[in-house]
Amino acid sequence: MRELVKAMKALSDETRLRILNVLLERECCVCEVMQALDISQTRASRNLSVLYDAGFLKLRKDGLWSLYSVDSEGLKGYFPDLVEAVRKGLEGSEVAVLDRERLRRAERVGPGCAARLAR
């Protein structure tokens, strides 16, 4: 029961739903999530952490980069159904479409990118 409550709390926030939306498109670093959602580094990192702790995301290190993606292979039980519900729920959402468009233009801008983008 505790796992389900944690998962539902993780999905009860608009920013986290938007993050899942872009991560369903592709793997991203924090700075790409910032650019796609037009949010601060603190907000992006905090919400990525909540989704990761709830079991929705996996984290891969590549040099200085911390890359997040939906943990498609590792999702167990009802988690794939929850991710699919988010995908279906965001179909046609103007905000979700805009986030994905910005993601196409987002880029990794080098070490410390989150700090530079926050200025």
Sequence and secondary structure as in RCSB ss.txt:
>XXXX:A:sequence
MRELVKAMKALSDETRLRILNVLLERECCVCEVMQALDISQTRASRNLSVLYDAGFLKLRKDGLWSLYSVDSEGL
KGYFPDLVEAVRKGLEGSEVAVLDRERLRRAERVGPGCAARLAR
>XXXX:A:secstr
 HHHHHHHHHTSSHHHHHHHHHHTT  EEHHHHHHHHT  HHHHHHHHHHHHHHTSEEEEEETTEEEEEE TTT 
 TTHHHHHHHHHHHHTT HHHHHHHHHHHH     TTHHHHHH 
